[in-house]
Amino acid sequence: MKRILLGVALTASLLAVAALGVWMVDGGKGTTLAASTVTLGVDADSAGNSATSLGAIEASRTVACGETFFMDIFIQDVTDLLVWSVTLNYDPSVLRINGQDVQMFQAANAGSDVRDRSLGDPGLAGGWGGGYYDVTAADVGEAAAADSGSGVLARLTLAAVGTGSSRVSPQNPTLWGVPLPTTISVGSVSDAEVAVVGSCEDEDGDLIDDRVDNCPLVANPEQSNTDAWDDDGDGREGEDAIDGIDNDGDTRVDEDPPGDALGDACDDDDDNDTVTDAADNCPLVPNADQTDTDGDGLGDACEVSPTPTPTPEPTGTPTPEPTGTPTPEPTSTPVPTPTAVPPDLDLVEGWNDACYVGAAQPVQDALAPILDRVQAIYRLRPDGTYGRWFADRPELNTMTSLDPYSHLFILVSRNTLWQQPSPATPLDAISLEEGWNGVCYTGETKETGQATATIDGHFAVMYSLALDGRWRQFVPGRPDISTLTQLDRFTPILMLVTNGQVVWLFGP
C-alpha cells in the first residue's frame, strides 16, 4: 500500500505542477534545499488559526456523531513555497472528508494565484479508496509571491459519520519551492485524532449518520454524487448543502443548476436535465434535448468528441518537466487486427490525456493541424522521467518524434480539434512493467473489469483524464469507488502495475 500511496500522491503532484502552467526557470536542473525545520501537520481544531498565524496545535478532539467540523493542515517555518501535496489517511467508517479550502496561507501573499488540484472526490467515503485522500495545491502567481512563514495550508471540512476513533495522518508530504523543481525538506510531520461519540441516526443501515448522509433513506455507504459541482465558485465541489441558495434552511439549494446534494442511490436524474436516468441517453451530462446525431444511443453531450468552444489563448513560458520514481516504459509488439478509425480528438485549453494513433513521424509533422496551439508534450520514458517537447523552447526538447499508440500529456493554448492521421495497426497486446505505465487501450469497447480481466491481480489502479478536467479511476474489486467504468478504443490510461511484468491482452 505504501508503494501505491507514494505513486498516486507523486503522480498527482507532478501533474498538478505541469497542468498549472508553472514555468521552468532552470532547464529542469532542480536542487534540494538543505535539511530544514519545516513542520507540517494536522491541527484537530481550527479555532485560533488564520491563514498566516497559528494558535495552539491540538492533537485530538471529540465531536458528536452527525456533526460537521473543521480541521487544518498547517505548516511552520517554510521558505519560498510554490507547490505542495500530502495524502491524508483516516478511517472512513468514522470520518468523511467533504472538501478543503486551499485559499489560505498561499493566497495571503499579494500576487498569489492558488489552484486546487487535489486527487479524490470530496464526500466520497474513503476519498479515492480505503480512507486515503490527496490534497494538492500550487501558487502560480509571480515568482516574487513565493510563500514563506507559517499558517494554514488547507482548511478541511469533515463529517462524523459513525462512532469510534480515527487518526487523520498526513503521509508522503512533498513541497516544492523556487526555482522549480527545488524540493523543500520537511523536518517533522504530526497527525491528529478525532473521537466520535454520542448516538448515531442511521435509518437506511449504511453506517452513515443520517444527518450527514447524502441519501438517508437508501443505503449508499460509498456516498457517491456524480453530479456534484462547485455552485458557489469557492473551489470546492460537491458540497451542495452549502452551495447556491437555501432560503428554507433545509440544507439543500433552492436553485440548483445543475448539481444537487442527493446521492446517486436516491437520485433518478443525476444530471438534473429533467430527463430521468432510465430514459436519458447521457445520464451524467445535462442534455434535455437528447440530441443523438449519429443514432448510436449515446447523446452528443457525452460522445468522445463533443464540439469544442474556443477560449482565449493564455500567455506564458515553457512548463517544467515532471519527474518521478523510475519505471520502465511499456514495450509492445504489433499484432495485426482489423484497422479502426480513430476519433478526432477534442483538446481543451490546458492539459489533456491523449493517444497518438498515427505512424511514427517527427512531432511537428504529427501535430501539423494544431501546431500553432500546442505548447508542450510529455511522454513517460523507460527511466521513469518524462520526454518533453516545447513549441517555443527547442533547446529543452528531449523528444523529437511520436510512435504509434504513444500515451501523451498535451498542453494546448485553446480548445481545438486534432484530426489525427490514419492509424497504424491497432495492438492486440502490450507488455507492462511494474510501476507506472502510460497506455493507449486499443481493444474493443468493454466494461473496464472485463477489458482488464487478463491482468486482474497485477495492477492497483488506473486513471484517465476526462475533458472536464477530472480524473476517472478504476480500482479492481472496488466498484463503489470506480468511476472509469468503460474503456473505449483509443482510451488513454495511466496505470500502476504492482505485481511484476505482465502482458495485457486487448483481444476478445
Steps between C-alpha positions, in 0.01 A plus 500: 500500500788740568617449141151589377474806725835637392428445134156658507601800712813561294322464169222736609754756618713483187206533269370787710827690455492454124128551457504829684741652250781571745794574277843343543778751561805276526458249216394223736814503713325504833677510834408385847514746786708407800325329791258749647276545801182509295213336689182375336204346678129484573344718771194324642326832570518796261402749773771760555661449159500740207652486154834633627501434875457196721348465843550198724535181292251244630595133468147373566137600529157349570194559281145370495380248243335690215706814561680691222821670610833646386863392531811664354804381309764740632859586418771674702820677397490436125689713248409565134221242475326463165350149480405249768331162522408266786291182527265481798429160656187460715226252593206549259263315734551779755579810292432634154695783336248723324750739349785743559568871464855565373448877470681555830875536568609514137218731395588758766797640307440773245528365147409144597286283274431175687349202318352190662603177324409248770450138397180334614132576535399717798213328676579155358554255785871426505598785265660301218477169683570341838503823698758693299459848357764707321512878549712691248527872426732736316557875493543597134530874562816698439819347642530799732186378674662174619359419841704508820416479869239300693128449469217281372563327167145365481188502717327162487126451532421165662186315607472255790321206338536233770613451858857404573845652472700593191841650446542747216857439390688699234718266295761557227510882530671658199593868477649690206651847507682758289641428250292204393547211546695574819379270779457622856583258779239441771657466841202349684144388429220471757149357487181545702235272649124545504263318739139482383253447782124509556208332330505456122184510289512251214158418358630334180764290676795611285711600804481870401325725751178635347596858587799484264368230263436634148233230454361424848219265396689280250818317599804650320812457716724631222309837499568553129348812346603516134313822427674695775659825392625833634182710507639796688845517340691444822718228348323215683290262300218289632411695813158593363349529849688829539514596131254727322187629675320336793208720595310240702798384707464135402872479401407445134529772242176651370656586165698202386659531153609225440637328814316378809572357840321173434719190482476291183314222682188714548529738206320390183627800301871527575568781252181694585400553137134396567553167319509206742811284496313196368397689185804733473747426217765692695408467869798685651515802267200739466336461156127560523472493119645142491673573167664186355640600160653164409208295636723274710291537817759726667409867517727753331565662838705202616649376174879469495531806276252777591542827309756718680434860596786738415659670799761779522862398466696532825847644519801339659834335457607131494361261760723296737570139421344259748731256670414184685605167636669312211267258326574332167293604201274221378610336179263355249494273197240576234262215429287542185135572571230673295588866456278737698433863422614717796277781619617854436620618839349798676775670698395756758698800620759371748616143542357202315552124527515366144598209276700562185391235249691587183820357354841596640597850388655824629298685763448800275354285222266310733372828646486690170123577517528653848866597524422864576297401808724238663730635770648182649488120488620243756541124460607248765849364425667170594701663782183632665555863399301670227611575146399856416433721202447877522373700205701810594802352680665248264819510707311320779345232283589136568235351268511546125255240364177323589451125476170320431274480805711732712330612821543877519427794727440799272479866606300716256439874508132478402234245417572325172415193293796274417431313179743214539662320205386157388571253779766236511388142555338482845670284761353182641740498796745717688772414750474683835779548749468531877434861591323773304416436134351730237276294274275553199222241517430367150251224576129498430268702724448302821405542864829579676501188716450281194763686296760451776411140589828366357704714743276470805717492812794669328400864532370721781333792323459664161412860411378684192469879477158607371417813299348660811846496663416225749682172537288189455628201699457125503603298805470119454241351732374843612201593282387732779787741431564432131387771259680374187239234424558452126802494269450610141749441222783757520433587866821645657583339835751556780522182706699366796623141463590345836574135427788470256502506122178393332356493148163668457296329229255737331335243277178305562 
